[in-house]
């Protein structure tokens, strides 16, 4: 390849990817760090690998050293690291496809992605040192990249779809296809066209990472629990195919969505309805049975405070998905929006929504 093209591409890759790395880390510093979420750090490190690769391109284009084996070796090593860091970021994603979530979230994920990485990088390092390579073991970074793209594409699609960003979901699919074509095209050996492909897919993927970060910020802003006066609840019962009633509660007033329909267990539904009926009757306090109460006779409205906590947990799981909410940002604000404990601390609790906000 012409040294001028290599030099231009190297400087472009170094500057753009370094800027993207710093920007992604800045977003994480302001938001992700507080939530102890390191997924964006791994994505930022994957982009940093491209920036370092740009430095390698500049070095070989600026010197008289002509060793394509060493240059290609460094490209492969950094490409493998890029893929590894992307795979290590996946367990931190909020939304994972159900079919593969148990694999990505398992303790064996590190081995699933780490062992192929080791088997790919060792022959690459051997090729750089000895200058020879076994034919079947060349371009192992391509196969590892294809392995990465399969998981990344599926997870990106699920992340954008669950956040109701269909246009970005389709764009992520287009981007993954472009990257896949570039990886397959790499085997053809046409370096100029490959450089063009590389510039296109790296830019597209970086923009997708930023879109993902912004969708995360969007979701955080939408997940804010509204004030008591702005939340409306609707109690509903519907028959399923077998003729049995299924209980739902719809909540209106959450940012970014008109209504969120939550399926509740019969016990949680009846407890929530009891709160609502008490609220409407005017005698709105419900009494929780004390732990020290041993008598078999039950004169209390609620047997255990854990019943209230299970109700809140079910509501949050239905609104935001399991493990997609936290006590600080969701559970405690929702509890304060819906319920009030008696100031006398006599184990009494009531629903505090305005009566006109309750429909049953």
N, C-alpha and C positions, 0 to 999 in steps of 0.2 A: 504494500500500500504506500502511496505517496506520503512522505514525511509531513508535509504541510497539512494534509487532511488529518493525519494521526495527531499532530500537535493541536490543531483547532478542536478536534473532538475531545482530546484530553483536557484542554482548558475548560471547554464547555461542561464536560462531565464533572470535573473537579469543583468548579464554581457553583453550578446549579445544585448539585447533590449536597455540597457542604451547606449551602444556604437552606435547603430543604431539611437537612439533619438538624440544624440549629433551630429552625422554626418549629419543627415537630417536638423537639425537646423543650422549647419555650412553652408550647401549649401544655405539654405534660407537667412542667414545673408549676404552672398556675392552676391546673385542674386535676390531672391524674395523680400527682404526688399526694394531694390531700386525701384521695380515696384509696391510696395504697394500690394503685393499678399500674402495672409495669408493662402492659401490652404495647403501649405507644413507644416505650423506650426500645423494645426489641425492633419495632418497625423503623424507628429512627436509626438504629445501628445498622439495619439492613441497607438503608440509603447511604449511610456513611461508607459502607463497603464500595459502593459505586464511586464515591468521591475519591477514595484511596486508589481505586482502579484508574481514575483519571490522572492521578499523580504518576502512576506507573507508565501510562501512555505518554505523558509529557517527558518523562525521563528518557525513555527509549527513543522518542522522536528527536530529542535535543542532543543526543550523544551519537557517536559513531559506532556504538556497539550494535551489532546486527545478529541478534539471537532470537529468532522467532519462537524457539522452543521455550526459552525462559519467559518471554513476554506472554505467550499463550498460557504458560503454566501459572503465572501470576493472575491472569484473567480468570482462569478456571478456579483457582483457590478462592479468590474474592467472590466469584459467582456462587461457589458452594457455601461460603459464609453468609452471603446475602440470603440464599434460600433457607439456610439453617435458622437464621434470626427471624425470618418471616414465620417459619413453622413454630418457633418457640413463642411467638406472639399470639398464636391462635387460642391457647387455653384461656387467655385473658379477655377474649371477645365476650360481650354480654349475650349475644344471640348466636347459638350454634345449631346446625341442623340436628334434629333428634336422632337421625340414623347414624351419625358419627360423633355425637356429643360425648357419649360414654368412652369413646376411644381417645379423643383429644383431652378430655378432662381426667383421664386415668393417670395413675402414677407411672405407668409404663410408656407414656408419650415421649419422654426424654429418650428412652431407648429406641422407640419406634423411629424417631427422626435422627437420633445420634449414631446408631449403628450403620445405616446406609451412608451417612456423612463420612464416617471414618473409612469405610470401604471405598468411598469415592475419592477422598483426598489423598490417601496413601499412594495409590498408583500415579496420581498427578504429581506429587512431590518426588516420587521415584523417577518419573519422566524428566522433571526439571534438573535433577542431579546427574542422572546418567546420560540424558539426551536420547534415550530410547524408550519406546512404549510398546506394550502388547496391543495389537490391532483392536481386539475386542474390548480393551479397557480404555480406549481413547474417548474423549468427549463425555466422560462420566458426569460432568457438571450439567450437561444437557438432560440426561435421564433424571438426575436429582431435581433439576428445575421443573421438569414435567410432573414429577411426583409432588412437588410443592404447589404447582399451579392447580392441580386437581383439588387439593384441600382448600387453598386460598380462594379459588373461584366459588366453590360451594359455600364457604363461610361468608364471603363478601355479599353474595346474593342474599343469603338468609338475613344478614345484618341490615341491609338496606330495605328489604321487603318488610321485616318486622318493624322497622321504623317508618314505614309507609312512604318510602322514597323509591318508587318504582322506576323512575327515569334513571336514577343512579344505579339501581340494580341492573338494568339493561346495559348501561354504560360500562359497568364493571365486567359484564359478560363479554362485551366487545373488546375491552382492554385485555382480558385473559386470552381471548382468541388471538389477538395481535402478538402477545408475548409468546404464545404457543407456536405460532407460525415462525416467529423469529428464532426460537430455539430449534425447531426442525430445520429451518433454513441454514442454521449454523453448520449443520453437517455437510452442506453443499460446498463450503469453502470459498464462496464469493465474498471477499472481505469488505469491499466498498458498499455493496448492498446491505451487508450485515451491519455495518456501522450505521447506516441510515435507519434500519430496523431497530437497532439498539437505542438510538437517540429517541425514536418515536415511542417505543414501549416504556422506556425509563421515565420519560416525561409523563406519559399517561398514567403509569402506576403511581408516581409521586403525587399527581393531582388526585388520584383515587384515595390515597392515604390521607390527604388533607380533607377530602370530602367526608371520609369516614370519621375523622377527628371532629369536624364541624357537625356531623349528624349526631355524634355523641354529645356535643355541647347543646345541640337542639333538644335532644331527648332529656337532658338534665333540666333544661329550662321548662320543658313541658311536664315534667314529673313533679313539679312543685304542687303540694297539696293546697287547695284553695282555702279561703276563710270560711267559717261556718255559714255565714249568710249567703255564700255563693255556691254551696254544694247542695244538690238535689238528689234524693234517693227514691227509687221506684221499686216496689215489691211485686214480683211477678211469679206465676206458676204456670207451667206448660206441660201438657201430656207428651211423653215420648212415644216411640213406635210401639212399645209394649203396653201402653195405656197407663203407665205410672206417672205421677206428677214429679216434675223436676223444678226445684226452687232456684230463682234468679233474683239478683238485686242489680238494678242499673243505676249508675252514678253519673250525674251530669254536672258540669262546671269545671272539670279538669281541663287545663290548657291543652290545646292542640287536638281535641276530640270532643264531639258533641255528647256522646254517651259511651260508657264502658260497661258492658254487661258481664256480670260475675256470677258463676254458678256456685251455690253454697250447699253444704251438707244440710240435711233436715234439721239437725241440732243447732247449727250456727244460724240458719235461716229463722228458726222459731225464736231464738234468743234475740236476734236483731229486730224481728217483728214485735216481740214483747217490749223492747225499748221504745219502738215507734208508737205502739198503742198506748203505752203508759204516758208518753210525751203528749199525745193528743187528748188524753183523758184529763190532764191537769195534775194528777197525782203521779208525777214523773220519776220519782226515785225508786230504784231497785236495790234491794239489800243483798249483800254477799254473805254467804254462810262463813262464820269464823272457823279457823282451823281447829281451835280447841273444842268446838262443839261436837259432842259425842252422842247426843241423843238421836235415836232412830227417827223421831218425828221431824219432818222437814217443813219448816215454816218460812223458808227463805226463797227469794226469787232466783238467785244464782248460787250454785253449789260451790263454785271455785272461781277465783279471778282468772285462772287459766282459760276458762270458757270465753272470756272477753278477748284475751290475747289470741286464741285460736280464730275467733271471728275476724279480728284485725288482720291476722296473717292470711286468712283465706281471701279477704278483700284485696290485699296487696298483691297476692299471687295472681289473682284474676285480672287486676288492672295492669300490672307491669311484668308479670311472668315470674316464676320461681327463681330466686337468687339474683333478681335484677333490681332489688331494692335494699335499702339499708335502714337500720334503726334510726339513725340520726336524721336522714333526709326524708324518710317516708313513714316509718312506724310511729314514732313519737309525734310528728306533726298531724298524722291522721287521727291518732288517739285524742289529741288536743282539739281537733276540729269537730270530732263526733261526740266525745264524752266529757263529763265533768264529775270529779269526785267531790263528795260533801266536804265542806270546810271543817266540819266537826270531826272528820276522819272516823265516822261511825260505820264504815264499810258500806256506804251508800254511793251509788253511781247512777247517772242519768244521761240520756241522749240530749244534746243541746241544740240540735238543728231547729230552726224555726218551724212551727207547725205547718206553715204553707209550703215548706220545702219537702214534705213527706207525702208520698202517694202510695196507697195500698189498696 
